[in-house]
Amino acid sequence: MDFIDISTLFAAFCYLLATASILTKLFDSKGPNPIWVMLCACLAIVPHTLLTTDLLMSGSSINFSLPNVVTLVSVIITLSITATAIKYRLNLLQPAAYGFAGIWLLSSYFLPDAAHKPLTISEMAVISHITLSLIAYCVLVIACLYSFQVAYINMKLKSKNLAAVNHLPPLMLVERQLFGVLAVGTIALAATNLTGFVFLDGLFSGDNAHKTVLSISALVIYAVILWGHYQKGWRGHRVLTLTIVATVLLTLSYFGSRFVKEFIIR
């Protein structure tokens, strides 16, 4: 087994261990052990980050194949969630992020090598656009996770099941964080679309038209969510539903066609 194999399996094991540590103690009177969870997460993030760097960097080019992009997205999300968990209780967000990362790393271990299109480092405009789009996607996925947490806490409070939210942050705090993260992600996505129009050609060509339309559609929905919340007081299930729809559209915009091209039509 080489470095990539060992890093992949070790990180996956630690992520899944952190996930199990939270889920098995989620409704316990004492709750999950935050120090143990943080230790497992950090032990996973270090090899995960090294693995991502090794996969992406290839000489003077960057390998942006679909599996590598998913690996990069997952490490950014887990880093963000873990850093936030130092200050806030994220007992619902952490198992979602760590569980996905662990399952993905295990899955990627058995995936065949996918064709990739290397980008030379000199193509800074394209790389900057891709980096910005990945940041926007990661932030908006985190916002989607927050919307699930808001809906869950709200549902348990309405049913007066206080024990289920005993180890979760207050509803108003989580809701405020949700819309803060959503605003940052929406701005980043708007900047991504703008830089795409400025630096890239053929955004509405045959291969790229559907991705552009889906990305712009997602941007419009995210903007509507923010407008609805701050102008009309939208919250709860309406925000959750619209956030899921926008996140699905954004995911299809980037990963849908690439999955077909790299794994089905090879």
C-alpha positions in Angstrom: 0.0 0.0 0.0 1.3 3.4 -0.9 1.0 6.8 0.8 -2.4 7.6 -0.9 -3.9 4.3 0.1 -2.8 4.5 3.7 -3.9 8.1 4.0 -7.3 7.4 2.5 -8.1 4.4 4.7 -6.8 6.1 7.9 -8.7 9.3 7.3 -11.9 7.4 6.5 -11.6 5.3 9.7 -11.1 8.4 11.8 -14.0 10.3 10.2 -16.3 7.3 10.7 -15.1 6.9 14.3 -15.9 10.6 14.9 -19.3 10.2 13.3 -20.1 7.1 15.4 -18.9 8.9 18.6 -21.4 11.7 18.0 -24.4 9.6 16.9 -24.2 7.0 19.7 -24.2 9.8 22.3 -26.4 12.3 20.6 -29.3 11.8 23.0 -27.3 10.8 26.0 -27.7 12.9 29.1 -24.0 14.0 28.9 -23.9 14.2 25.1 -20.9 13.4 22.9 -17.4 13.9 24.2 -16.2 17.0 22.3 -12.5 16.4 23.0 -12.6 12.8 21.7 -14.7 13.9 18.6 -12.3 16.7 17.9 -9.3 14.4 18.3 -10.7 11.9 15.8 -11.6 14.7 13.4 -8.1 16.2 13.5 -6.5 12.8 13.0 -8.6 12.5 9.9 -8.2 16.0 8.5 -4.4 15.9 8.5 -4.0 12.9 6.2 -7.1 14.0 4.3 -5.4 17.4 3.5 -2.1 15.8 2.6 -3.9 13.3 0.4 -5.9 16.1 -1.3 -2.7 18.0 -2.0 -1.0 15.0 -3.4 -3.9 14.2 -5.7 -4.4 17.7 -7.0 -0.8 18.7 -7.6 0.9 16.9 -10.5 4.1 18.6 -11.6 3.3 21.9 -13.2 -0.4 21.1 -13.6 -3.4 20.7 -11.3 -5.6 17.5 -11.6 -9.2 18.7 -11.4 -10.8 15.3 -12.1 -14.2 14.7 -10.5 -13.0 12.4 -7.6 -10.2 14.9 -6.7 -12.7 17.8 -6.7 -15.1 15.9 -4.4 -12.1 15.1 -2.1 -11.2 18.8 -2.1 -14.7 19.9 -1.3 -15.1 17.4 1.5 -11.8 18.5 3.2 -12.8 22.1 3.0 -16.2 21.4 4.5 -14.8 19.2 7.3 -12.1 21.9 8.1 -14.8 24.6 8.3 -17.2 22.5 10.4 -14.4 21.4 12.8 -13.1 25.0 13.2 -16.6 26.2 14.0 -17.2 23.4 16.4 -14.4 24.7 18.6 -16.7 27.6 19.6 -20.2 26.3 18.8 -22.0 22.9 19.4 -22.5 21.4 15.9 -23.7 17.9 16.9 -25.9 17.6 13.9 -23.6 19.1 11.3 -20.4 17.2 12.4 -21.7 13.7 11.7 -23.1 14.8 8.4 -19.8 16.3 7.3 -17.6 13.6 8.8 -19.8 10.8 7.7 -19.8 12.0 4.1 -16.1 12.5 4.1 -15.5 9.0 5.5 -17.8 7.2 3.1 -16.4 9.2 0.2 -12.8 8.3 1.0 -13.7 4.7 1.3 -15.6 4.8 -2.0 -12.7 6.6 -3.7 -10.3 3.9 -2.6 -12.2 1.4 -4.9 -13.0 3.8 -7.7 -11.1 3.3 -11.0 -8.7 6.1 -12.1 -10.7 8.7 -13.9 -9.6 10.7 -16.9 -8.7 14.3 -16.0 -7.9 17.5 -17.8 -4.9 19.1 -16.2 -4.7 22.9 -16.0 -1.3 24.5 -16.1 -0.5 26.8 -13.2 0.0 29.7 -15.7 -3.7 29.7 -16.4 -4.4 31.8 -13.3 -7.7 33.2 -14.5 -9.3 29.8 -14.9 -7.8 28.4 -11.7 -9.1 31.5 -9.8 -12.5 30.9 -11.2 -12.5 27.3 -10.3 -11.2 28.0 -6.8 -13.9 30.6 -6.2 -16.6 28.2 -7.4 -15.4 25.5 -5.1 -15.4 28.0 -2.1 -18.9 29.1 -3.0 -20.1 25.5 -3.3 -18.6 24.5 0.0 -20.0 27.4 1.9 -23.5 26.8 0.4 -23.4 23.1 1.3 -22.6 24.1 4.8 -25.6 26.5 4.7 -27.7 23.6 3.5 -26.6 21.6 6.5 -27.4 24.5 8.8 -30.9 24.7 7.3 -31.4 21.0 8.3 -30.2 21.8 11.8 -32.6 24.8 12.1 -35.5 22.7 10.9 -34.7 19.9 13.3 -34.4 22.2 16.3 -37.6 24.0 15.4 -39.5 20.7 15.0 -38.3 19.4 18.4 -39.1 22.7 20.1 -42.7 22.7 18.6 -43.2 19.2 19.9 -41.8 20.2 23.3 -39.1 17.5 23.1 -36.5 19.5 24.9 -34.3 16.5 25.6 -33.6 16.1 21.9 -32.1 19.6 21.6 -30.4 19.7 25.0 -26.9 19.5 23.5 -27.6 21.8 20.5 -27.2 25.6 20.3 -30.2 27.9 20.6 -32.5 28.1 17.6 -32.0 31.8 17.1 -28.2 31.5 17.1 -28.3 28.7 14.6 -30.7 30.6 12.4 -28.5 33.7 12.5 -25.5 31.6 11.5 -27.5 30.0 8.7 -28.4 33.2 7.0 -24.9 34.6 7.6 -23.3 31.6 5.9 -25.9 31.7 3.2 -25.2 35.4 2.4 -21.5 34.7 2.1 -22.1 31.7 -0.1 -24.5 33.6 -2.4 -22.0 36.5 -2.8 -19.3 34.0 -3.6 -21.5 32.2 -6.2 -22.4 35.6 -7.8 -18.7 36.4 -8.0 -18.1 33.0 -9.5 -20.7 33.5 -12.3 -19.4 37.0 -12.9 -15.8 35.8 -13.3 -17.0 33.0 -15.5 -18.6 35.5 -17.9 -15.4 37.7 -17.8 -12.7 35.1 -18.1 -14.3 32.0 -19.8 -15.5 31.6 -23.3 -18.4 29.4 -24.5 -20.5 29.5 -21.3 -23.6 29.0 -23.3 -22.1 26.5 -25.8 -23.5 23.0 -26.1 -21.3 21.5 -23.4 -21.6 24.3 -20.9 -25.1 25.8 -21.4 -26.9 23.5 -19.0 -24.2 24.1 -16.3 -24.5 27.8 -16.7 -28.3 27.8 -16.6 -28.3 25.6 -13.5 -25.8 27.7 -11.7 -27.6 30.9 -12.4 -30.9 29.3 -11.4 -29.4 28.2 -8.0 -28.0 31.8 -7.5 -31.5 33.2 -8.1 -33.1 30.9 -5.6 -30.4 31.6 -3.0 -31.0 35.4 -3.5 -34.8 34.8 -3.2 -34.3 33.0 0.1 -32.3 35.9 1.5 -34.8 38.4 0.3 -37.7 36.4 1.7 -36.0 36.1 5.1 -35.0 39.7 5.5 -38.0 41.3 3.8 -40.8 38.8 4.5 -39.5 36.9 7.6 -39.2 33.5 5.9 -37.9 30.7 8.0 -38.4 27.1 8.8 -39.5 24.5 6.2 -39.9 27.0 3.4 -36.2 28.0 3.7 -35.1 24.4 4.1 -37.0 23.3 0.9 -35.7 26.2 -1.2 -32.1 25.7 0.1 -32.2 22.0 -0.8 -33.5 22.8 -4.3 -30.8 25.4 -4.9 -28.1 23.1 -3.6 -29.2 20.2 -5.8 -29.2 22.5 -8.8 -25.8 23.7 -8.0 -24.5 20.2 -7.5 -26.0 19.1 -10.8 -24.4 22.1 -12.4 -20.9 21.0 -11.6 -20.9 17.3 -10.8 -23.7 16.0 -12.9 -22.2 16.3 -16.4 -18.7 15.6 -15.1 -19.9 12.3 -13.6 -21.4 11.3 -16.9 -18.3 12.3 -18.9 -15.7 10.8 -16.5 -17.4 7.6 -15.5 -20.1 6.7 -17.9 -18.9 8.0 -21.3 -15.2 7.1 -21.1 
